[in-house]
Every structure is written in structure tokens, then in C-alpha cells.
Amino acid sequence: MKNLRFKDKVAIITGSSMGIGKATAILLATQGAKIVLNGRTLERLNYTAQEMRASGFDVLPVQADVS
């Protein structure tokens, strides 16, 4: 049985276009979360969003600098 601990929850993950942020986004998505990707580079965000959508995840890329 699939672990859907975060089903119907929204996770906003900063720095999620690569590295640890991307891995966290994918992990939470596999557990049912809807993901808001956040980062400074729109091209990388869109690429990550495209990858995740291809796996069936609900993803929204948002470009922003939260510093």
C-alpha cells in the first residue's frame, strides 16, 4: 500500500529546482502532496516541473527569491 501521508496537503519548497530541494519535492509528491516549486531560475523550475508532471505529480513552479 502506498504511503499517502501528505494527501491533499500543499508543500511549498524553496530551492526545489535541483539538489536537496528537488529530492524533497519528489519525496513529498510520492506521499500525495501537491507541490509548489520555488527558486530563482525559471528555466530550471520549469524543467523540474515537467519531469515531475511526467510522473503524474501535481506541481506548480513559482519563480521568486525568498532571501
C-alpha angles and dihedrals in degrees: 000000000000119000105237096174092145098040111153092005124121119226120196109200121188119212089019101144093086146358122012093351092055092047090050091050092052093046093051091045091054087055092055103267123142105232132220107195114207131188144123099255113070094193092058092044092052091048092051091045090051091051092049094045089053086060090052099257124145104239137168119189115211121183113216142131108230096184 
